[in-house]
Amino acid sequence: MGPAGDTDLSGAGVYALAPALIVVPLLSAAVLLLLGRRTDRWGHWLGVLASGASFVAAAAVFLAMLGRPSDQRVIDVNLGDWINAGAFDLHAGIRVDPLSMTFVLLVTFVGTLIHVYSVAYMEHDTDRRRFFAYLNLFVAAMLTLVLANSYLLLFFGWEGVGLASYLLIGFWNHNTPYAVAAKKAFVANRVGDVGLVIALGLMFSHFGSVSFATVLNAHPSEGVATAIGLMLLLAACGKSAQFPLQSWLGDAMAGPTPVSALIHAATMVTAGVYLIVRSAPIFNAAPDAQLVVVVVGAITLLFGAIVGCAKDDIKKALAASTMSQIGYMILAAGLGPIGYVFAIFHLVTHGFFKAGMFLGAGSVMHGMDDQVDMRNFGGLGRYMKITYFTFMAGWLAILGIPPFSGYFSKDKIIEAAFVPQNGEDWRAWVFGGVALIGAGITAFYMSRLFFMTFEGQKRWSKKRDGGDQHPHEAPRLMTWPMIVLAFGSVFAGMILASGSRFVDWLEPVTGHTEGDPVLPTWVLIALTLAAVVVGLVLAWRRYAISTVPVVPPVGTLLTRAARVDLYQDSVNNGLLVEPGKHLTRSLVYADRAGVDGTVVGISRLPVGIGEVTRKIQTGFVRSYAASMLVGLVVLVVVVLAVQS
């Protein structure tokens, strides 16, 4: 794990294409932003072409890599000196290996489909060119993050992803809540970024380097590894919306729907999973940090699932689903060599079915006057056949119904969670039980979403402007990407799982070990499917064959809490915002009363002395004579007192 790889291959055949993966979309973004309105007629197609070109280059590098032996698939492409300060010498470079290429292929393929979809979705937006510039910037930043050969270059991509997400979430910033949502995402991610900065400092302090070749092949003490691991986890929690930094994800739905698909399926929220898996040697040396990773993943997967059960906004329900599914991946990553591969496996399959469902949600909005409240939908499957069937593929995939892709990836995480860690069976029962329960809740809230939108009686009649509602299918530029993603939702898991293909692909980088779960595998499969069926049937009875009230009932205490995201904003406001306000006000008062007061007081002292002196200098001779007489009397009294 963490091999150094070949070096200085910048001119070696097809691997010279690796820098182009980043440069092409970055140049496209620059052209669209710098030329401005002059690119309005064709700028969107340039954005699509740039993303597609990166995918073609990625496919060429991938095929070349397949031609190398498995132990020679870690290639470092040196781009030249970057920082040279005394003993610290850091080269800028790209690491091409099975892990980075898995992400590159996902980002460029799914990203290109989202670009194509966006051409039609954003057709009537006057700033469509700027939107595509930001999409290209997002893709370039994510590719920088996953292709970096050092944590410092990774940090540049990490911050680029944060910037691009801010620009896209707040794309319609003339709407104040949307601008606030973008700011919320940006600030929450800055909290997590502090962890990555501290981790970089610890690496430099203990290893004298931040390159993967050095850090991932070092042998730190458990204490050092634990400290670095916890800081990396903090960073991952920010980017991947994991507990306790998850509050921004639901509000991030303020951006155009293609942005939601890109963030949730291929870019931003997957970055935390990548960071932990890429740092596998550090976490392997820190069992306590691994345990915290598993705990965070377990909490988040249940948190997101519970919130998803109460959301009526179709995009926010899908956002809660992403939070929960990323929780599964973080849990798997915390399991160590047993789970690293399955975390990435589920990330890939999730990229297909979640992107497909978000684009499906955008198609529904397109046909329903941009409405997002599922209580005003119902029966849309009869009017939007392509959206219906492609969304169904994603729905069955996330449920884990065989042979859809989620069955091959999520069930592997559940099985791995039931494997005892360090000989402690209680962990297997606790974390495996959480993963199993999460599967049942997932089946309920995702079936609720599907049935409320596409099945049952229609609950729509009027548009928001009072006109008649006429649901209709989206144009072909929107439906074709949905169809392609639906094929991935159906077949990707089956293809990657065949003959342990995906495990063999990633094992040289992440390592992989097998373990025996506390229950037989067939029992776990049966229990998981039973939980899924129970959740599906409950949702079907309540939302498919029963009347769904347009106005949601009051509900239980848990339901009311889930509607407001389990009070996460209230908690953040009470623990962070209000104390922060008081702290800043106190600091301002201390600054004004202490620092400013001292400076002003010192400046006023000579003025006061001058005022007193001025009053003595009257210009009258008799005043001066009187002063001399008083002085003489005082002098005589002092002399007599001393002599006595």
VMD Tcl script that draws the C-alpha trace (Angstrom):
set ca {
  {0.00 0.00 0.00}
  {1.19 3.46 -0.89}
  {3.96 2.40 -3.32}
  {6.09 5.13 -4.76}
  {5.50 4.08 -8.35}
  {7.49 4.95 -11.45}
  {8.68 8.52 -11.66}
  {9.30 11.19 -14.28}
  {7.09 9.68 -16.96}
  {5.91 13.04 -18.25}
  {6.94 12.11 -21.75}
  {6.27 8.40 -21.67}
  {3.55 7.56 -24.18}
  {-0.09 7.79 -23.27}
  {0.67 8.81 -19.68}
  {1.64 12.21 -21.03}
  {-2.12 12.70 -21.44}
  {-2.59 12.67 -17.68}
  {-2.02 16.44 -17.16}
  {-4.50 17.13 -19.99}
  {-7.23 15.57 -17.87}
  {-7.06 18.67 -15.67}
  {-5.82 21.28 -18.13}
  {-8.56 20.87 -20.76}
  {-11.59 21.65 -18.54}
  {-9.58 24.32 -16.72}
  {-8.74 26.09 -19.99}
  {-12.36 25.80 -21.10}
  {-13.51 27.46 -17.87}
  {-10.97 30.25 -18.40}
  {-12.11 30.86 -22.00}
  {-15.78 31.01 -21.02}
  {-15.13 33.38 -18.13}
  {-12.65 35.67 -19.87}
  {-14.46 36.01 -23.20}
  {-17.77 36.50 -21.45}
  {-20.89 37.21 -23.52}
  {-19.03 36.62 -26.76}
  {-19.26 32.87 -26.07}
  {-22.99 32.80 -25.26}
  {-23.97 31.07 -28.51}
  {-21.46 28.24 -28.30}
  {-19.93 28.32 -24.81}
  {-22.12 25.49 -23.48}
  {-20.91 23.16 -26.22}
  {-17.29 24.07 -25.44}
  {-17.97 23.02 -21.84}
  {-19.43 19.69 -22.99}
  {-16.51 19.12 -25.38}
  {-13.93 19.85 -22.65}
  {-15.48 17.38 -20.22}
  {-15.88 14.78 -22.97}
  {-12.25 15.23 -24.05}
  {-11.12 14.57 -20.48}
  {-13.13 11.36 -20.48}
  {-11.56 10.22 -23.76}
  {-8.09 10.94 -22.39}
  {-9.00 9.11 -19.17}
  {-10.18 6.08 -21.13}
  {-6.88 6.01 -23.07}
  {-4.82 6.16 -19.85}
  {-7.03 3.48 -18.30}
  {-6.57 1.10 -21.24}
  {-2.81 1.65 -21.14}
  {-2.81 0.88 -17.44}
  {-4.69 -2.38 -18.02}
  {-1.76 -3.45 -20.21}
  {0.66 -3.26 -17.27}
  {1.09 -5.91 -14.55}
  {-1.00 -5.18 -11.46}
  {2.08 -4.37 -9.35}
  {3.24 -1.76 -11.90}
  {0.08 0.31 -12.10}
  {1.20 3.15 -9.84}
  {2.72 5.82 -12.08}
  {3.92 9.21 -10.88}
  {4.02 11.77 -13.69}
  {6.47 14.49 -12.67}
  {5.44 18.00 -13.74}
  {8.53 19.75 -12.36}
  {9.80 21.46 -9.24}
  {7.19 23.27 -7.21}
  {8.57 24.23 -3.78}
  {12.27 24.14 -3.01}
  {13.13 25.66 0.37}
  {16.22 24.31 2.11}
  {15.72 20.66 2.93}
  {12.08 20.80 1.78}
  {11.83 19.86 -1.89}
  {8.37 19.18 -3.33}
  {7.67 18.30 -6.94}
  {4.31 18.96 -8.56}
  {3.09 15.77 -10.10}
  {0.21 13.49 -10.92}
  {-0.29 10.02 -9.49}
  {-1.99 7.67 -11.91}
  {-3.03 4.47 -10.18}
  {-6.15 2.28 -9.94}
  {-7.67 4.43 -7.18}
  {-7.19 7.77 -8.91}
  {-8.28 6.39 -12.29}
  {-11.47 4.97 -10.77}
  {-12.39 8.47 -9.66}
  {-11.22 10.08 -12.91}
  {-13.39 7.78 -15.02}
  {-16.40 8.36 -12.77}
  {-15.96 12.15 -12.66}
  {-15.42 12.58 -16.40}
  {-18.05 10.08 -17.59}
  {-20.87 11.07 -15.24}
  {-19.75 14.70 -15.42}
  {-19.99 14.70 -19.22}
  {-23.50 13.26 -19.09}
  {-24.49 16.00 -16.64}
  {-22.96 18.60 -18.99}
  {-25.08 17.27 -21.88}
  {-28.20 17.28 -19.70}
  {-27.46 20.86 -18.64}
  {-27.50 22.13 -22.23}
  {-31.27 21.61 -22.31}
  {-31.94 22.19 -18.61}
  {-30.31 25.64 -18.64}
  {-31.47 26.53 -22.16}
  {-33.43 29.60 -21.13}
  {-30.94 30.92 -18.58}
  {-29.16 34.03 -19.84}
  {-26.02 33.05 -17.92}
  {-25.78 29.51 -19.29}
  {-22.24 30.15 -20.51}
  {-21.10 31.11 -17.00}
  {-22.82 28.01 -15.59}
  {-20.79 25.77 -17.89}
  {-17.61 27.59 -16.95}
  {-18.29 26.75 -13.31}
  {-19.10 23.13 -14.20}
  {-15.75 22.83 -16.00}
  {-14.00 24.43 -13.04}
  {-15.68 21.92 -10.73}
  {-14.52 18.97 -12.84}
  {-10.96 20.34 -13.11}
  {-10.75 20.90 -9.34}
  {-12.00 17.40 -8.56}
  {-9.54 15.87 -11.02}
  {-6.72 17.85 -9.39}
  {-7.80 16.49 -6.02}
  {-7.80 12.83 -7.03}
  {-4.74 12.95 -9.33}
  {-2.43 14.87 -6.99}
  {0.72 13.08 -5.89}
  {0.99 15.03 -2.65}
  {-1.32 16.23 0.08}
  {-0.44 19.84 -0.69}
  {-1.51 19.60 -4.33}
  {-4.55 17.65 -3.16}
  {-5.31 20.62 -0.90}
  {-5.39 22.92 -3.94}
  {-7.98 20.68 -5.60}
  {-9.80 20.40 -2.28}
  {-10.17 24.19 -2.05}
  {-11.04 24.43 -5.75}
  {-13.93 22.03 -5.23}
  {-15.13 24.17 -2.34}
  {-14.97 27.33 -4.45}
  {-16.77 25.76 -7.41}
  {-19.52 24.39 -5.18}
  {-20.01 27.85 -3.67}
  {-20.32 29.41 -7.13}
  {-22.76 26.77 -8.38}
  {-24.95 26.44 -5.27}
  {-25.35 30.21 -5.29}
  {-25.60 30.47 -9.08}
  {-29.00 32.15 -8.79}
  {-27.70 34.45 -6.07}
  {-30.32 37.10 -6.80}
  {-32.48 34.86 -4.61}
  {-31.31 35.63 -1.07}
  {-31.96 32.13 0.42}
  {-29.88 30.62 -2.39}
  {-27.00 32.99 -1.67}
  {-27.25 32.12 2.04}
  {-27.21 28.39 1.21}
  {-24.00 28.85 -0.79}
  {-22.40 30.75 2.08}
  {-23.48 28.06 4.54}
  {-21.84 25.33 2.46}
  {-18.69 27.41 2.10}
  {-18.36 28.13 5.83}
  {-19.12 24.55 6.90}
  {-16.42 23.30 4.56}
  {-13.92 25.81 5.91}
  {-14.39 24.24 9.35}
  {-13.46 20.86 7.92}
  {-10.57 22.35 5.96}
  {-8.91 23.36 9.22}
  {-8.46 19.64 9.84}
  {-6.66 19.14 6.54}
  {-4.37 22.12 7.22}
  {-3.45 20.73 10.65}
  {-2.86 17.29 9.11}
  {-0.48 18.87 6.57}
  {1.42 20.53 9.41}
  {1.70 17.26 11.32}
  {2.96 15.45 8.22}
  {5.61 18.08 7.57}
  {6.63 18.11 11.23}
  {7.03 14.34 11.55}
  {7.97 13.22 8.02}
  {9.58 16.35 6.56}
  {7.37 15.96 3.47}
  {3.76 15.97 2.33}
  {4.21 13.80 -0.78}
  {2.37 10.49 -1.00}
  {5.63 8.70 -1.77}
  {7.01 9.69 1.64}
  {3.96 9.92 3.89}
  {2.22 6.73 2.77}
  {5.41 4.70 3.08}
  {6.43 6.07 6.48}
  {5.91 4.13 9.67}
  {4.53 6.67 12.16}
  {3.88 5.88 15.80}
  {0.30 5.13 16.72}
  {-0.07 8.51 18.42}
  {1.10 10.46 15.38}
  {-1.02 8.36 13.03}
  {-4.06 8.86 15.26}
  {-3.63 12.63 15.32}
  {-3.21 12.84 11.55}
  {-6.08 10.41 10.97}
  {-8.52 12.38 13.13}
  {-7.65 15.62 11.35}
  {-8.14 13.96 7.97}
  {-11.50 12.67 9.20}
  {-12.51 16.20 10.20}
  {-11.71 17.35 6.67}
  {-13.68 14.44 5.21}
  {-16.69 15.29 7.39}
  {-16.81 18.77 5.91}
  {-16.58 17.78 2.25}
  {-18.70 14.63 2.51}
  {-21.38 16.15 4.80}
  {-20.79 13.70 7.62}
  {-21.72 14.17 11.26}
  {-21.29 16.76 12.75}
  {-20.65 18.92 9.63}
  {-23.61 17.70 7.61}
  {-25.95 20.68 7.94}
  {-25.04 22.30 4.60}
  {-26.04 19.46 2.30}
  {-29.82 19.93 2.27}
  {-29.54 23.67 1.68}
  {-27.13 23.02 -1.19}
  {-30.19 21.97 -3.25}
  {-30.64 25.70 -3.90}
  {-28.42 25.35 -6.97}
  {-29.67 24.18 -10.40}
  {-30.47 20.45 -10.38}
  {-27.48 19.42 -12.56}
  {-25.27 20.91 -9.85}
  {-26.93 18.66 -7.28}
  {-26.25 15.65 -9.48}
  {-22.59 16.59 -9.93}
  {-22.02 17.31 -6.23}
  {-23.73 14.16 -5.00}
  {-22.67 11.63 -7.60}
  {-19.19 12.40 -8.84}
  {-17.43 15.27 -7.12}
  {-17.65 17.07 -3.82}
  {-19.23 14.64 -1.36}
  {-17.11 11.76 -2.64}
  {-13.90 13.68 -1.84}
  {-13.95 12.73 1.85}
  {-14.20 9.04 1.03}
  {-11.27 9.38 -1.37}
  {-9.17 11.17 1.27}
  {-9.65 8.42 3.85}
  {-9.06 5.55 1.42}
  {-6.04 7.28 -0.12}
  {-4.64 7.68 3.42}
  {-5.18 3.99 4.21}
  {-1.64 3.40 5.59}
  {-2.14 6.19 8.12}
  {-5.46 4.79 9.33}
  {-4.11 1.24 9.39}
  {-1.54 2.44 11.93}
  {-4.25 4.16 14.04}
  {-6.96 1.73 15.27}
  {-8.57 4.41 17.43}
  {-8.90 6.77 14.47}
  {-10.40 3.92 12.43}
  {-12.99 3.32 15.15}
  {-13.97 7.00 15.12}
  {-14.36 6.82 11.33}
  {-16.73 3.87 11.67}
  {-18.73 5.62 14.40}
  {-19.08 8.79 12.29}
  {-20.23 6.73 9.29}
  {-22.74 4.76 11.38}
  {-24.24 7.90 12.93}
  {-24.49 9.66 9.58}
  {-26.08 6.80 7.69}
  {-28.88 6.63 10.27}
  {-29.12 10.42 10.54}
  {-29.58 10.87 6.79}
  {-32.03 7.97 6.54}
  {-34.25 9.34 9.32}
  {-34.24 12.83 7.82}
  {-35.09 11.39 4.40}
  {-38.26 9.80 5.78}
  {-39.82 13.21 6.49}
  {-38.76 15.35 3.53}
  {-41.43 16.37 1.01}
  {-39.00 18.29 -1.23}
  {-37.84 15.70 -3.80}
  {-34.32 17.15 -4.03}
  {-33.87 17.41 -0.27}
  {-35.06 13.82 0.15}
  {-32.39 12.76 -2.35}
  {-29.83 14.90 -0.49}
  {-30.63 13.09 2.76}
  {-30.20 9.85 0.84}
  {-26.73 10.93 -0.29}
  {-25.75 11.79 3.27}
  {-26.82 8.31 4.36}
  {-25.12 6.47 1.48}
  {-21.86 8.37 1.98}
  {-22.21 7.29 5.63}
  {-22.12 3.68 4.40}
  {-18.93 4.42 2.47}
  {-17.26 6.14 5.44}
  {-18.24 3.22 7.67}
  {-16.69 0.80 5.20}
  {-13.52 2.90 4.94}
  {-13.21 2.81 8.73}
  {-13.21 -0.99 8.66}
  {-9.71 -0.95 7.17}
  {-8.49 -3.41 4.53}
  {-11.74 -5.36 4.80}
  {-13.78 -2.35 3.71}
  {-11.64 0.03 1.61}
  {-12.49 -1.63 -1.69}
  {-16.20 -1.87 -0.90}
  {-16.33 1.81 0.08}
  {-15.07 2.74 -3.40}
  {-17.21 0.06 -5.06}
  {-20.36 1.55 -3.53}
  {-19.14 5.05 -4.41}
  {-18.97 4.06 -8.08}
  {-22.38 2.38 -8.24}
  {-23.86 5.21 -6.19}
  {-22.49 7.66 -8.73}
  {-24.63 6.07 -11.44}
  {-27.92 5.65 -9.63}
  {-27.78 8.88 -7.63}
  {-26.88 10.99 -10.68}
  {-29.72 9.29 -12.55}
  {-32.23 10.05 -9.81}
  {-31.16 13.67 -9.47}
  {-31.45 14.16 -13.21}
  {-34.82 12.42 -12.98}
  {-35.86 14.89 -10.29}
  {-34.82 17.70 -12.63}
  {-36.94 16.14 -15.37}
  {-39.93 16.06 -13.02}
  {-39.35 19.71 -12.15}
  {-39.09 20.51 -15.87}
  {-42.48 18.92 -16.48}
  {-44.13 20.31 -13.33}
  {-43.39 24.04 -13.48}
  {-40.28 23.71 -11.27}
  {-42.27 22.41 -8.31}
  {-40.37 20.20 -5.85}
  {-43.05 19.27 -3.29}
  {-43.87 15.59 -3.76}
  {-47.27 16.09 -2.11}
  {-48.23 18.00 -5.25}
  {-47.14 15.17 -7.56}
  {-48.57 11.65 -7.83}
  {-49.26 9.53 -10.88}
  {-46.53 11.15 -12.99}
  {-45.34 7.76 -14.23}
  {-48.27 7.75 -16.68}
  {-47.13 11.00 -18.27}
  {-43.32 10.77 -18.11}
  {-42.47 7.22 -19.16}
  {-38.72 7.65 -19.74}
  {-38.25 9.53 -16.48}
  {-40.37 6.92 -14.72}
  {-38.39 3.88 -15.87}
  {-34.94 5.46 -15.54}
  {-35.78 6.70 -12.05}
  {-37.10 3.23 -11.22}
  {-33.70 1.75 -12.13}
  {-31.98 4.08 -9.68}
  {-34.60 3.42 -7.01}
  {-34.21 -0.36 -7.22}
  {-30.43 0.03 -7.28}
  {-30.28 2.07 -4.06}
  {-32.66 -0.39 -2.40}
  {-30.23 -3.19 -3.22}
  {-32.68 -5.36 -5.13}
  {-30.79 -8.02 -7.11}
  {-29.47 -7.82 -9.77}
  {-29.35 -3.99 -9.62}
  {-26.01 -2.41 -8.81}
  {-26.62 -1.47 -5.18}
  {-27.11 -5.11 -4.30}
  {-23.49 -5.88 -5.19}
  {-21.95 -2.90 -3.41}
  {-24.05 -1.94 -0.38}
  {-24.61 -5.53 0.68}
  {-20.84 -6.04 0.67}
  {-20.50 -3.16 3.13}
  {-23.14 -4.72 5.39}
  {-21.33 -8.04 5.23}
  {-17.98 -6.39 6.02}
  {-19.56 -4.52 8.95}
  {-20.52 -7.86 10.51}
  {-16.87 -9.00 10.52}
  {-15.35 -8.71 14.05}
  {-12.60 -6.09 14.36}
  {-9.59 -6.82 16.58}
  {-11.34 -9.90 17.90}
  {-14.20 -7.82 19.36}
  {-17.55 -9.29 18.35}
  {-19.55 -6.39 19.83}
  {-18.35 -4.09 17.08}
  {-19.64 -6.49 14.45}
  {-23.08 -6.68 16.06}
  {-23.34 -2.94 16.66}
  {-22.06 -1.62 13.33}
  {-23.46 -4.49 11.31}
  {-26.83 -3.96 12.98}
  {-26.73 -0.24 12.17}
  {-25.92 -0.97 8.52}
  {-28.76 -3.51 8.36}
  {-31.30 -1.16 9.95}
  {-30.15 1.59 7.59}
  {-30.96 -0.66 4.62}
  {-34.53 -1.07 5.85}
  {-35.03 2.66 6.45}
  {-33.49 3.40 3.04}
  {-36.03 1.12 1.40}
  {-38.85 2.97 3.15}
  {-37.92 6.57 2.41}
  {-36.74 5.96 -1.14}
  {-39.92 3.98 -1.89}
  {-41.90 6.82 -0.31}
  {-40.19 9.23 -2.71}
  {-40.86 7.00 -5.72}
  {-44.50 6.28 -4.91}
  {-45.36 9.88 -3.96}
  {-43.92 11.11 -7.25}
  {-44.82 8.51 -9.84}
  {-47.57 6.27 -8.43}
  {-50.99 6.71 -6.83}
  {-53.53 9.38 -7.62}
  {-52.51 12.70 -9.09}
  {-52.48 15.56 -6.59}
  {-51.74 18.32 -9.07}
  {-54.08 20.51 -11.04}
  {-52.76 24.06 -11.21}
  {-49.41 25.71 -11.83}
  {-48.02 28.23 -9.41}
  {-49.33 31.01 -11.68}
  {-52.83 29.54 -11.66}
  {-52.71 27.91 -15.10}
  {-53.47 24.24 -15.80}
  {-50.67 21.78 -15.11}
  {-49.58 19.61 -18.06}
  {-46.78 17.22 -17.04}
  {-44.64 16.24 -19.99}
  {-41.45 14.37 -20.77}
  {-38.15 16.21 -20.92}
  {-36.34 16.83 -24.24}
  {-33.90 14.26 -25.61}
  {-30.78 16.04 -24.40}
  {-32.10 15.46 -20.89}
  {-33.51 11.94 -21.32}
  {-30.51 10.35 -23.05}
  {-28.11 10.96 -20.13}
  {-30.80 9.53 -17.83}
  {-31.04 6.39 -19.99}
  {-27.26 5.87 -19.96}
  {-27.15 6.28 -16.18}
  {-30.06 3.86 -15.84}
  {-28.01 1.21 -17.65}
  {-25.24 1.85 -15.13}
  {-27.74 1.49 -12.29}
  {-28.74 -1.90 -13.62}
  {-25.48 -3.41 -14.84}
  {-22.49 -1.59 -13.25}
  {-22.53 -3.61 -10.03}
  {-22.88 -6.89 -11.85}
  {-20.01 -6.11 -14.21}
  {-17.61 -4.85 -11.54}
  {-18.37 -7.66 -9.10}
  {-17.94 -10.40 -11.68}
  {-14.97 -12.57 -10.76}
  {-13.86 -10.16 -8.02}
  {-12.88 -7.82 -10.85}
  {-13.11 -4.60 -8.85}
  {-11.37 -6.03 -5.79}
  {-8.46 -7.22 -7.93}
  {-8.27 -3.81 -9.61}
  {-7.96 -1.76 -6.39}
  {-6.11 -4.23 -4.18}
  {-2.59 -3.16 -5.24}
  {-3.31 0.34 -3.89}
  {-5.74 -0.15 -1.00}
  {-4.95 -3.68 0.03}
  {-7.69 -6.12 0.85}
  {-8.28 -8.82 3.43}
  {-11.16 -11.21 3.88}
  {-12.94 -11.87 7.15}
  {-15.65 -14.14 8.45}
  {-18.81 -12.32 9.57}
  {-20.51 -13.33 12.82}
  {-23.42 -14.65 10.75}
  {-23.26 -16.78 7.61}
  {-23.27 -14.77 4.40}
  {-26.53 -16.26 3.18}
  {-28.22 -15.28 6.43}
  {-27.00 -11.68 6.07}
  {-28.27 -11.56 2.48}
  {-31.64 -12.89 3.58}
  {-31.88 -10.45 6.49}
  {-30.94 -7.51 4.28}
  {-33.47 -8.40 1.61}
  {-36.12 -8.94 4.30}
  {-35.43 -5.47 5.75}
  {-35.64 -3.96 2.26}
  {-38.93 -5.72 1.48}
  {-40.46 -4.61 4.78}
  {-39.48 -0.98 4.14}
  {-40.78 -1.14 0.56}
  {-44.13 -2.69 1.54}
  {-44.71 -0.17 4.32}
  {-44.09 2.68 1.89}
  {-46.31 1.07 -0.76}
  {-49.23 0.70 1.63}
  {-48.92 4.26 2.90}
  {-48.04 6.20 -0.26}
  {-49.04 4.11 -3.28}
  {-52.46 2.61 -2.47}
  {-53.56 5.07 0.21}
  {-54.54 8.70 -0.15}
  {-51.59 11.00 0.44}
  {-52.70 14.24 2.15}
  {-51.57 17.38 0.35}
  {-50.97 19.01 3.74}
  {-48.62 16.80 5.80}
  {-50.03 15.61 9.14}
  {-48.47 16.84 12.37}
  {-46.77 13.50 12.91}
  {-44.80 12.13 15.82}
  {-42.07 13.97 17.70}
  {-39.42 12.17 15.61}
  {-41.20 13.09 12.38}
  {-41.37 16.76 13.35}
  {-37.69 16.65 14.29}
  {-36.76 14.98 10.99}
  {-38.57 17.69 9.03}
  {-36.13 20.22 10.48}
  {-33.11 17.96 10.00}
  {-33.13 16.70 13.61}
  {-32.55 20.28 14.78}
  {-29.03 20.35 13.37}
  {-29.31 24.06 12.55}
  {-30.65 24.82 16.03}
  {-27.77 22.90 17.60}
  {-25.22 24.69 15.42}
  {-26.83 28.01 16.22}
  {-26.77 27.31 19.97}
  {-23.28 25.80 20.11}
  {-21.45 27.85 17.48}
  {-23.31 30.84 16.08}
  {-24.58 32.53 19.24}
  {-21.40 31.90 21.29}
  {-19.44 33.11 18.27}
  {-21.44 36.33 18.19}
  {-20.83 36.91 21.91}
  {-17.15 36.11 21.49}
  {-16.70 38.53 18.61}
  {-18.63 41.26 20.44}
  {-16.46 40.72 23.53}
  {-13.32 40.90 21.43}
  {-14.55 44.09 19.77}
  {-15.31 45.63 23.20}
  {-11.88 44.56 24.52}
  {-10.26 46.04 21.44}
  {-12.09 49.32 21.79}
  {-11.79 49.63 25.58}
  {-8.33 48.11 25.96}
  {-6.20 48.59 22.87}
  {-7.95 51.66 21.44}
  {-8.46 53.11 24.93}
  {-4.77 52.83 25.76}
  {-3.68 54.40 22.50}
  {-6.18 57.24 22.82}
  {-5.25 57.77 26.50}
  {-1.55 58.03 25.69}
  {-2.28 60.51 22.91}
  {-4.41 62.64 25.23}
  {-1.82 62.81 28.03}
  {0.45 65.45 26.44}
  {-2.65 67.38 25.43}
  {-3.77 67.46 29.07}
  {-0.34 68.53 30.27}
  {-0.38 71.28 27.69}
  {-3.81 72.42 28.84}
  {-2.57 72.76 32.46}
  {0.62 74.54 31.37}
  {-1.35 76.92 29.18}
  {-3.47 78.05 32.11}
  {-0.33 78.91 34.15}
  {1.14 81.03 31.36}
  {-1.23 84.04 31.73}
  {1.11 86.87 30.66}
  {0.44 89.00 33.81}
  {3.53 90.07 35.86}
  {1.65 90.02 39.14}
  {0.64 86.38 38.55}
  {4.26 85.41 37.96}
  {5.35 87.40 41.16}
  {2.67 85.62 43.20}
  {3.84 82.26 41.88}
  {7.44 83.13 42.83}
  {6.31 84.18 46.31}
  {4.40 80.92 46.83}
  {7.44 78.99 45.65}
  {9.73 80.88 47.98}
  {7.44 80.23 50.97}
  {7.30 76.51 50.14}
  {11.09 76.41 49.83}
  {11.60 78.12 53.23}
  {9.14 75.73 54.91}
  {10.94 72.71 53.45}
  {14.38 74.01 54.56}
  {13.18 74.74 58.10}
  {11.54 71.33 58.32}
  {14.74 69.60 57.26}
  {16.91 71.56 59.77}
  {14.56 70.82 62.63}
}
mol new
graphics top color blue
foreach p $ca { graphics top sphere $p radius 0.5 }
foreach p [lrange $ca 0 end-1] q [lrange $ca 1 end] { graphics top cylinder $p $q radius 0.2 }
display resetview
